[in-house]
Amino acid sequence: MKKNRIKTERRNKIRRRIRSTITGTAERPRLAVFKSSKHIYLQLINDRENVTITSVSSTTADLRSELADKSKVEAAHLIGQEIAKAAIDMGIKKVVFDRGGYKYHGVVKSAADGAREGGLDL
């Protein structure tokens, strides 16, 4: 378990470094990514007011049936498109991308690409 703890501490250190430079506002919220071993979560966050504007995840009830037969990367792409659709409905077109300390590949990259395809400017 020591290896997992070291990885988590390293990711948290990177995450804190990223968050020291990235902040979300009402006009340009932060698109935060969190991934677990089974699911992916995307949130639009206004850091000035400490408010989550909207969130979409692979555990969302109306997306579960759509994501049932997809891989994690394909699911992340669809979730990125869903959060883009929700943001555009609220009048948000530009966001700041926060990869959350994860490497920008695989699920994280797919989520960002899905958000871009959905119409968000990252």
C-alpha positions as CSV (number, residue, x, y, z in Angstrom):
1,M,0.0,0.0,0.0
2,K,3.0,2.3,0.4
3,K,3.2,2.6,-3.4
4,N,-0.4,3.8,-3.7
5,R,0.2,6.4,-0.8
6,I,3.2,7.7,-2.6
7,K,1.4,8.1,-5.9
8,T,-1.5,9.9,-4.2
9,E,0.8,12.3,-2.3
10,R,2.6,13.1,-5.6
11,R,-0.7,13.8,-7.4
12,N,-1.9,16.0,-4.6
13,K,1.4,18.0,-4.7
14,I,1.0,18.5,-8.4
15,R,-2.7,19.3,-7.9
16,R,-1.9,22.0,-5.3
17,R,0.7,23.5,-7.7
18,I,-1.8,23.7,-10.5
19,R,-4.5,25.2,-8.3
20,S,-2.1,27.9,-7.2
21,T,-2.2,29.3,-10.7
22,I,-5.7,28.3,-11.9
23,T,-8.9,29.9,-10.6
24,G,-12.4,29.9,-11.9
25,T,-14.7,32.9,-12.1
26,A,-18.4,33.3,-12.9
27,E,-17.5,34.3,-16.5
28,R,-14.8,31.6,-16.9
29,P,-15.3,28.8,-14.4
30,R,-12.8,26.0,-13.7
31,L,-13.5,22.6,-15.4
32,A,-12.2,20.2,-12.7
33,V,-11.6,16.6,-13.5
34,F,-11.6,13.8,-10.9
35,K,-11.2,10.2,-11.8
36,S,-11.5,7.1,-9.6
37,S,-10.8,3.5,-10.7
38,K,-14.3,3.1,-12.0
39,H,-15.8,6.6,-12.6
40,I,-15.0,10.1,-13.9
41,Y,-16.4,13.3,-12.5
42,L,-16.4,16.7,-14.2
43,Q,-17.4,19.9,-12.4
44,L,-17.7,23.6,-13.4
45,I,-16.5,25.6,-10.3
46,N,-16.6,29.3,-9.5
47,D,-13.7,29.7,-7.1
48,R,-14.5,33.3,-6.2
49,E,-17.8,32.3,-4.6
50,N,-16.8,28.7,-3.8
51,V,-19.7,27.3,-5.7
52,T,-20.1,24.3,-8.0
53,I,-22.0,25.6,-11.0
54,T,-22.8,22.2,-12.5
55,S,-21.4,18.7,-12.5
56,V,-21.7,15.6,-14.6
57,S,-20.3,12.1,-13.9
58,S,-20.4,8.6,-15.0
59,T,-22.7,7.9,-12.0
60,T,-25.4,10.3,-13.3
61,A,-28.7,8.3,-13.6
62,D,-29.7,9.5,-17.1
63,L,-26.2,8.7,-18.5
64,R,-25.8,5.2,-16.9
65,S,-27.6,3.3,-19.6
66,E,-25.8,5.2,-22.4
67,L,-22.4,4.4,-20.8
68,A,-23.0,0.8,-19.9
69,D,-21.2,-0.7,-22.9
70,K,-18.5,2.0,-23.4
71,S,-14.9,1.9,-22.3
72,K,-13.7,4.5,-19.8
73,V,-12.2,6.7,-22.5
74,E,-15.4,6.7,-24.6
75,A,-17.4,7.4,-21.4
76,A,-15.2,10.3,-20.6
77,H,-15.7,11.8,-24.0
78,L,-19.5,11.6,-23.7
79,I,-19.4,13.1,-20.2
80,G,-17.2,16.0,-21.6
81,Q,-19.9,16.6,-24.2
82,E,-22.6,16.5,-21.6
83,I,-20.9,19.1,-19.4
84,A,-20.3,21.3,-22.4
85,K,-24.0,21.1,-23.3
86,A,-25.0,22.0,-19.7
87,A,-22.5,24.9,-19.6
88,I,-23.7,26.3,-23.0
89,D,-27.3,26.2,-21.7
90,M,-26.2,28.4,-18.8
91,G,-24.5,30.8,-21.2
92,I,-20.9,29.7,-20.4
93,K,-18.6,29.2,-23.4
94,K,-15.1,29.6,-22.0
95,V,-13.6,27.6,-19.1
96,V,-10.3,27.0,-17.5
97,F,-9.2,23.3,-17.6
98,D,-8.0,21.8,-14.4
99,R,-6.6,18.3,-14.9
100,G,-6.4,17.7,-11.2
101,G,-2.8,16.5,-11.1
102,Y,-3.5,13.7,-13.5
103,K,-1.4,13.3,-16.7
104,Y,-3.1,14.7,-19.8
105,H,-3.7,11.5,-21.6
106,G,-6.4,8.8,-21.7
107,V,-9.5,9.6,-19.8
108,V,-8.5,13.1,-18.9
109,K,-7.6,14.0,-22.5
110,S,-10.8,12.4,-23.8
111,A,-12.9,14.4,-21.4
112,A,-11.3,17.6,-22.5
113,D,-11.7,16.7,-26.2
114,G,-15.4,15.9,-25.5
115,A,-15.9,19.3,-23.9
116,R,-14.2,21.0,-26.9
117,E,-16.4,19.1,-29.3
118,G,-19.4,20.1,-27.3
119,G,-18.6,23.8,-27.9
120,L,-16.5,24.8,-24.9
121,D,-13.4,26.9,-25.3
122,L,-10.7,25.4,-23.1
